[in-house]
Amino acid sequence: MYVSTNPHRRRKEPLMIGQIFAALGLVMFYIITGFGPGIIAGFLLANSIGGRDFERQHHRIEKAARQAGEHNAQWNPEHERWQR
């Protein structure tokens, strides 16, 4: 490492852009760690409050599968429709 013995040599100041990026990095870190859990908790709370009277997704899927099974069963040659 080179050390100057010249007393008039100015020390290099850190670049302003580096300080800006460091500050933005801290702000982003705060946003992610501070607001992230709050946003997730807000979504969960809104879904639990706002979705009380609505049918759940897995119930809709089960009902659709049951209806599809009934619909497809009518094309089976052993179905009562074809036994007439």
C-alpha positions in Angstrom: 0.0 0.0 0.0 1.4 3.4 -1.0 1.2 6.1 1.6 2.0 9.6 0.5 4.3 11.8 2.6 3.1 14.9 0.9 1.1 16.9 3.5 -0.8 18.9 0.8 -2.2 15.8 -0.9 -5.9 15.7 -0.5 -7.7 12.6 0.7 -10.1 11.2 -1.9 -13.6 11.8 -0.9 -16.1 8.9 -1.4 -18.3 9.4 -4.4 -21.7 10.8 -3.9 -23.3 8.1 -6.0 -22.0 5.5 -3.6 -23.6 7.2 -0.7 -26.9 7.5 -2.6 -26.8 3.7 -3.4 -26.0 2.9 0.2 -29.0 5.0 1.4 -31.3 3.5 -1.1 -30.1 0.0 -0.1 -31.0 0.8 3.5 -34.4 2.1 2.5 -35.1 -1.0 0.4 -34.0 -3.2 3.3 -36.4 -1.4 5.6 -39.3 -1.6 3.1 -38.8 -5.4 2.7 -38.3 -6.2 6.3 -40.7 -3.6 7.8 -43.6 -3.5 5.4 -43.5 -7.0 3.9 -44.9 -8.9 6.9 -47.5 -6.2 7.4 -48.7 -6.5 3.8 -48.9 -10.3 4.0 -50.8 -10.1 7.3 -53.1 -7.5 5.7 -53.9 -9.8 2.8 -54.6 -12.7 5.1 -56.9 -10.6 7.3 -58.7 -9.1 4.3 -59.3 -12.6 2.8 -60.6 -14.0 6.1 -62.9 -11.0 6.7 -64.0 -10.4 3.1 -64.3 -14.1 2.0 -66.5 -15.4 4.8 -69.7 -15.9 2.8 -68.0 -17.2 -0.3 -67.5 -20.9 -1.2 -63.9 -22.1 -0.8 -61.9 -23.0 -3.8 -61.5 -26.7 -2.9 -65.2 -27.1 -2.5 -65.8 -25.6 -6.0 -63.2 -28.0 -7.5 -64.8 -31.0 -5.7 -68.3 -30.0 -6.9 -67.1 -29.5 -10.5 -65.4 -32.9 -10.5 -68.6 -34.5 -9.1 -70.7 -32.8 -11.8 -68.2 -33.8 -14.5 -68.3 -37.4 -13.3 -72.1 -37.5 -13.5 -72.1 -35.9 -16.9 -69.5 -38.3 -18.3 -71.3 -41.3 -16.8 -74.2 -40.8 -19.1 -72.1 -41.8 -22.1 -71.2 -45.2 -20.5 -73.0 -48.0 -22.5 -74.1 -49.5 -19.2 -75.9 -46.3 -18.1 -79.7 -46.6 -17.8 -80.1 -44.1 -20.6 -78.8 -46.6 -23.1 -80.7 -49.6 -21.6 -84.1 -48.6 -23.0 
